[in-house]
């Protein structure tokens, strides 16, 4: 799925094709002239890799390897088309092409394994050769495609293989698009200027821009007919439906490619992505990053780490439980209701650190020198050892090791009315540690601004989630220690 940053900045993908290249309501990308050459080189590298590896291991090439190679090339061509590997990549990030390539090669591996099992010929091939080839080939393909992107990018910076682009709408969204063109010359887009049929009102983001308003809609249509413009990006607000329809109708008499960049991309999108409802395209505005494989990865991370940590801290937890029990009256474990995934109420466990167990409609945050905190509880809170039972919550699936810290229900109900987007932090499971905590937003939030900063960090984590980000947060938590100046 695409993040809000990618949706805002991926020029080649963030539009809806409405010009001559649209067909029967299906969005089709422009075919690159490099596609045929890329297909041929891909097939050549697949074959050359197998031949060279066989030669390196001293295995004699025969018709069996020729047949395996033919099957592999055929499967790769099929899966490459299935994953749209040869679509035009102007403006698209290299890493997404890499993901599609690896998925295509996984399809090749599965296909070859099925054929080998069905025909019972696996024993006739060198396992060392085939295993090395299956692992090395996607690396070779990725490397050569990276080199191709780099070379083409250099050529485009020199003005070779560029496209003349016009931006319709001299307002904020158009200015953002212009910034993208200017800041990324390797994309090969040469901005001709802004076209608008009305004098811009409100803020003027174009006053100090190197791209000027160069004409009206009629001027744009005429230049498109004259072949002076290759691509048009319409950045008008969605409320300008009549103006957009009239312009598109006129541009239908040209051969220019036309893209819509709806102004909802100015919103603070969270894990937005293109999807379909039947045959109708749609864009998700707020969505969780944990779908499909990502949800399995996240859950596996939680199970493995929480299980290992609980085994490690079992004895310290027993000691802490004993100290809590003998130093103050009350339960060892404090159960508090919090909001979990999708805003569902969950029960969070912590070692009791106070003389009271507040869990109602009025919960007061702990403050410095809070008289409710016990002497043992004060140490536990400052060292975060009171959080250890939450690893049981993680193992149960109620929480995650990394995620937005859960707040008391009473605080949720208060802050959701004061901070826009507050409840979006519940699009994922709450965590023991998080992006906000390692950036200093831990502990008491005595002002709305402090809570707003914490929420902003939580939403930034959700928008930019990756396994590596989780690892970074965990390592940072360990490196900085569990003791915080705001923990009391």
Secondary structure, 3 states (H helix, E strand, C coil): CCCHHHHHHCCCCCCEECCCCCECCECCCCCCCHHHHHHHHHHHHHHHHHHHHHHHCCCCCCHHHHHHHHHHHHHHHHHHHHCCCCCCCCCCCHHHHHHHHHHHHHHHHHHHHHHHHHHCCHHHCCHHHHHHHHHHHHHHHHHHHHHHHHHHHHHHHCCCCCEEEEEECCCHHHHHHHHHHHHCHHHCEEEEEEECCCCCCCCCCCCCCCCCEEECHHHHHHHHHCCCCCEEEECCCCCCHHHHHHHHHHHCCCCCEEEECCHHHHCCCECCCEEEECCEEEECCECCCCCCHHHHHHHHHHHHHHHHHHHHCHHHHHHHHHHHHHHCCCCCEEEEEEECHHHCEEEEEEECCECCCCCCCCCCCCCCCCCCECHHHHHHHHHCHHHCCHHHHHHHCCCEEECCCCCEHHHHHHHCCCCCCHHHHHHCCCEEECHHHHCCCCCCCCCHHHHHHHHHHHHHHHHCCCHHHHHHHHHHHHHHCCCCCCCC
